[in-house]
Amino acid sequence: MHDYQLISFDLDGTLVDTAGEIAEAVNRALEEHGLARRPTAEITLLIGAGTRELMLKLLARIFHENPSLSERLDIDALLVSLDRHYALTSGSAAVVYEGAREALARLRIAGIKTACVTNKELRHARRVLQATRLEPMFDLLIGGDSLAQKKPHASVLRHVARELGVCTTRSAHVGDSRTDIDAARNAGLAAWAVPYGYNAGEPIANARPQRIFASLSELAAHVLAPPSTH
């Protein structure tokens, strides 16, 4: 039996590159409300807590640059616009990272449980997984609005382990951000990372994960290796 029986994966920046489609939805919403488009690179740095929180952080920057906008902008209406636009763009330009699909397949063939746990709203996360044909490769999908809390709260990954019948000590969570590392650590799971995601532009090593895998292929090889080699 393998040491780990459950691997939980973050979505954006870990399994798929979705920065372009998220940025497009954000910019369409901004334009609809008379605001200028923002650079994709700037928006990418805000990915990680869900689209609502992303927009609120971006608006804080916009209001800092132009305080008068805060008095005339209907933030609630803008957030509704964002949700509508992201429903149209989610999955439209998502790119599965090299080796991710094969890694998931290898884990599942070996009987390892897999979950996708994201702070992205569930309906948007499902569209991305469907568009990239990854949805059937998970035993459980948890979005940012699935539970009372979201990552990095300890209850999220504990819920995943409980739902799939695996002890947290035999489970690991992998992501590209400090939020993921904190979520795993808080819940008592192994905290793993990949270095190629977003993480607000900060090196993931600064979050002190237990392991950093160059790719998900490398992660799968580690999980499936004989216990004596771990």
Secondary structure, DSSP 8 states (H G I E B T S, - for coil): --S-SEEEE-SBTTTEE-HHHHHHHHHHHHHHTT-----HHHHHTTTTS-HHHHHHHHHHHHHHH-TTHHHH--HHHHHHHHHHHHHHHTTTS-EE-TTHHHHHHHHHHTT-EEEEE-SS-HHHHHHHHHHTT-GGG-SEEE-TTTSSS-TTSHHHHHHHHHHTT--GGGEEEEESSHHHHHHHHHHTSEEEE-SSS-GGGS-GGGG--SEE-SSHHHHHHHHHS-GGG-
